[in-house]
Amino acid sequence: MVNKKVEQYREYDVIVVGAGMVGAAFACLIARSNASLSIALLEAHGAAAFDSEQFDPRVAALTEKSRSLLDCCGAWDSIAAQRVSAYGAMQVWDAEGTGEIHFDCHDVQQPNLGHIVENSLVVESLLAEVDKLDNVDFLCPVSVSQYSQSDSQVGVELSGGEQLVASLLVAADGGNSSIRERFKFATREWDYGHSAIVTTVKTESIHQQTAWQRFMPTGPLALLPLDKQGDQHYCSLVWSQESAEAERLMTLDDVDFCAELSRASELCVGEILSVDKRYAIPLRQRHAKDYVVERVALLGDAAHTIHPLAGQGVNLGFADVKALVDTLCAEAKRGNDLGSLMCLNRYQRLRKPENLATMAAMEGFKRLFAADNVAVRLLRNIGLGKVNQIKPLKNEIIKQVMGL
């Protein structure tokens, strides 16, 4: 039952915990889609401010569907006006052979394959839109001391004693979700034994608005194009390595690290001239067996985290946002209870199969390129070459990656 000792409380239709990209997008989109709904958006930490002089080491490779969702939130114009890097091509190749595949936006009559955008800019732009909405209360920084649940409501008590109640609690509090743990959502998960090194590098050659990805037995290396006022000599690095090797690379000084990265990338963008501060992020696969229980829904990384080799994590999260907003708005129009399991199961049916399919594909792809068997390597390289030659098949892959 909701804690009765707090006499003063605020009541909402939906409480969202977590104001990262996914949580902020959800709060913004549902509030804009139905002005009669009241939303509380809670964030424990202040959002990192976007720095126009320095690249954020964390970036997202947004599909067209994700870009469109941000446009529906009202945030895209602000993002595009500040800093965004459209990429028109993708070059993927196997380190253990000659197999490669090249994707080009012109093959599917599109202006680009997607956009590389810094996480801090996305969050800042979304929260600026949230601030314009009368039906959203953004509370930051606040921490939740306890959660409670009854047949008709879910409640959160803040560390200062204030209590909020709502029909629905949405968990957008990331891969280590406290809400997922508190409401005992079962998960299937395992540690990859890998870490992803992320940073920004300056390159000798321009990136040609191309995303470069080399698959090695120890993990994929991606160089994603960044644009700094027309200067195309910057890339965002996502280098997945076995944990011990990642630890070794992190201990190198900048000169030695740049030299190792130049060799590993096979000079696809020339020598690596300089590197910003590096971060190593342990990689873990996780999927909640259910995304919903009565009055609680998991969103984005709180429901699923995947290997970053194809940069699909935030795109899956934004697809969750769209599905949950559409479901809730349809139920609200019918006058139904937004937190009922019957309502929330519709969201789960929309998203769980697609998320599982993407996760299975990424896992299969990772294992395929990690295989050290000579026959597998040969077939892998032949396969890449054949796919590269079959334009209809390749174009269908492009459309899937773009979310078209």
N, C-alpha and C positions, 0 to 999 in steps of 0.2 A: 504494500500500500504506500501511497505518497506520504511522506513524513508530515505529520500533523502539527509538530511543534513550531513550525515556521508559519506564522499567521499571514504574513505578507508574501505574495508571490505574483509573478507575471505569467499570464496565460497566452500561448501562441498556438497556431495550427501545427507548425513544424519547428523543431530545434535542430540545427546543424552544428555538429562539433568538428572543427577543423576548417580553416580558411586558407588552405593551399589552393592550387589551381582547380582541383575538382570540387572541393567544398564551396569555394567562392563562386564558381561557375554555376553550381546547382542553386545556391541561394539567389543569385542574380536572375537566372533563367526562370525559376518557378515564380519569383516575385513579379517579374515582368509579364509572365504568361497569365497570371491570375492575381489581379490587384486586391481581391477580397481576402486572400490568404495572408496571414501574419507569420513572419519568419524571424527567428533568433539565430544569428550566426556567431558562434563562439570560437575564439582562438586563444590558445595559451601563450603563444609567443608573438611578438611583433613581427610583421612581415619584413623580410629583407628589402631595403629600398633599392630600386633600380638605379644603377650607376651608368650614366651615359658615357663616362670616360673609360670604364673598365668592364670587360665582358664577365658575365655571370658564368661560373664553371658548369652550372647545371642548365641544360637546354632541353627543349622538346622538339621533336621532328613531327610537326603537325600535318595531318592529312587534310584534304579539302573538307571533309565532314567536320573535323575539329575546328578548322578555321571558320566554317559557316556557323557552328555553334557559338563561337566567340563573337561573331558578328551579330547573332541574335541576342546576345547578352549586351550588345552596345559597346563592346570593348575593342573590337578589331581595328577600327579606325585609329584609335589612340596608339595601339601597338604598332601598326604599320607606319604611323607618322614618326615614331621614335627610332626603332631599329628592328628590322626583320630581314631575313635572308632567304629568298626564294631559291630553290634549287631545281634545275631542269633536267638533270641526269644523275644516274647512279652507276657506279662501276664496282662490280663485285668480282673477286678472284680468289682462287685457291692457292695457298702458299705451297702446297705439296703437289704441284703439277702445273699444267698450262690451262686448266679450265677457267673460263671467265664468262661473265654475262654483263651486258650493258643495257641499261634502261634509259629511254629518252622520252620526255613529255610529248614531243612532236609526233611520236608514233601513235599516240592516242588522242591527238588533237586537243591537247591541254596546254595552258600557258606555263605550267610548272608541275613538278611531282609533289611538292609540298613546301613547307616553310620551316626554317630553323628559327626558333624564338627562345629567348632567355626566360627561365622560369620566373625570375623576380619581376620582369616586365609584364608577364601575363597576370601575375597576382596583383601587382600594383594597378593595372588597368581595370581588372575586374572589381577590385575593392573601390576604385573611384566611381564605378557605375553603381555598386551597392550603396554607396553614400548618397546617391541621388534618389533612392527609392524610399518612399514613406512607409512601406510595409515591411521593411527589414531593419532590425536592430542589430548592429554589429558591436559585440562586446569583446574588447581586446585591451590589455591581456587579462584573461580570466582563467582560473583553473576550476575544474569540477571536483568537489570533494566526495560526492556520492551520487549514485543513480537510484531511481525507484520506479516502480511500475505497479499499475492497478489494471483492472479490467477496461477502464475507459481512458486512462491517461498514462503518460510516462513523464517522469520528473527528473530534473537535475538540480542538485544543490551546489552552489558556488562556494568557494573557500571562505568568502565573506559572510556566508549564511543566507544569502538571497536564494530563493527557490523559483525555478521556472518549470512550468508544466505545458504539455502539448499532446496532441493526438499521436504525433510521430516523432521519433528521434532518428536522425540520419547520421551515421558514422562516416565521416570523411577524414578521420584522424590518422591515416597512413598505415603502413605495413605492420607497425607494432601497435595496432589499435587497442586502446584500453577498453573501448566499448565492446569490441569483439570478445575480449577476455571476460569482461564483467557479465555479459549476457550469455556466456558459455557457448559461443559458436564453435563447433568442431572444425578443424582445418586438416588438410593434407599438405605436408610441407617437407622440404629437405634442403640441406645446405649444399651448394654447388662445389664448395671448396675453391671458389674463385673470388677475386675482387675486381671491381672495375675502377681503373684509374681515370679520373676525369679532370680536365683542365682546358686551358686555351693555349694554342701555340701560334707562333708567327712563322710563315713558310717562305721559302725562297721563291717559289713559283706561285702564280695565282691559282685558286682552286677551280676556276672555270664554272662556278655555280654547280659543281658536281659533288655528290656525296660518295666518298671512297670507303670501301670496306674490304679488308683482306682477312680471310679465314685461315687461322693457323691451328695446329693440333692443341695448343695450350689456350686458345680462345681467340675471338674476333677482335680486330682493331678497326675502329671507325674514325674517319676524319670528316667532320660535317662542316659545310661552308658557312662562314660568317662574313658579314659585310659591315665595314666601318667607314661610313661616309664614302662609299664607292671603292674603298680599298679592299681587294679580294685576297690579301695575303694572310688571312687569319682563319683558323679552323678550330672547332670544338673537338676535343679528343675524348673518345670513350674506348679504353683499351682494357679488355677483359683478360685476366691472366690467372693462372693457378696462384693460390694465396702466397706461397713461399716466393714465387717469382715476382709477384706484385710487391711484396715487402722489400725485395732486393731493389727493384726499380725505384721504389719510393726513397730509398736511402742514397741514391745517386745524386751528385750535384747537378745543377741545371745543364752544364755543358755535356756531361756524360749521358744524361738522360736524353737530351736532344740527339746525340749521336746514335744511341740505341734505337730511338724512335725513327730516325732517318733510315736506318737499316731495315727495321721491321716493316716500315711502310713502303719499302722499295722505291723511295724517292718519287712517289706518285705526285707529290707537290713540291718536289725538290728537297733540298736540305731543310731540316727544322732549325730555324734560327734562334728562337727563344721560346721559353715556356713560363706560364704564370704559375701561381701556387697550385700544387697538385693535391688531390684528395683521393683516398682509396675507400671504396664502398663495398663491403662484403655482399655477395650475391646469394639470395635465397629464393627458392620457388615456394609459393604459398597459395593455396586456394581454399576458401571457406566452402564446406560441404553444402551449406545453405547460406544465402545472402540475407535472409529475412527471418525474423520471429515476430510474434505479435508486438506491434508498436515500434519495432526497430528494423532499420534497413542499413546494410553495408554498401559503401560506394567506393569505387576506385581501388586503391591499394589496400584499403581495409578489407576488401573482398578477395583480391587477387594481386599477386606480384609475379612478374615473369622476368626471364633473362632479357637484358637490354639489347641483344644483338640486332634486333630489327626496329628498336625504338618505338614499340607499340604500346608500352605501358600507359602513358597518359591518354593516348587515343582510345584505348579500351575504357579508361575512366570517364572520358567525355561522352562516350557512347552510353555508359551507365547513366550519366546525368540526363541525357536526352530521353532515355527509356523511362526513368523514374519520374521525370517532370511530366511527360506525356501521360503516364499512368495516373499520377496524382491529380492532374488537371481534369482528366476525363471522369475520375471518381468524384471530384469536387462538384462538377457540373451536375452529377446525378444526386448530389446530397449525401454521398456515402462517407463512411468513416475512413479517413485516410490511413489510419494506423491498423486497420483490420488485416488479419492474415490473408483473407480472401483478396483484398486489394493488392497487398504487397507481393503475393505469389504471382500476380500478372507481370510485375517487374522482373521477378526472378526467371520466369519462363522466357521472357524476351532476351535476357542477357546471359544466363548461365551457359546455354549451348554454344553461343558464339565465343564467349570467353574461353571455354574449355577447348574449343576447336583451335583457336589461335594459340593457346598455351601448348597444346599437343604438337602443333606445327612447329613452333619455335623450339620445343624440346627435341623433336625429331631432327630438325635442322642442325641444332647444336651437336647432337650425338653423331650425326652423319659426318660433320667436319672434324670432330674429335677422333674419329676412328683411325687407328694406326695400321689397319690391315691393307696390304698392297692391293688386293683385288678391289676392296671398297674404294681406295683412293683412285684407282684407274676408272672404275665405273662412275665415280663422282665427277671426275674431270671430263669424261666423255659426255655425261649427262648435262653438265653446265654448257658445254660447247653446242650440244644438240638443241637445247632450249634456246640458246642465243640465236640459233639459225631459224627457229620456227616462230615467225612473227606473230601469228594469231595467238599461240600459247603464251608467248612472252608478253604480248599486249594485255592478255587476260590477267597475268600476274601483276602487271603494272596497275591495272584497275583495282585489283584486290588490295594492293599495298596503299593505293591512294584513297581507298574507301569509297570508290565510285559505284 
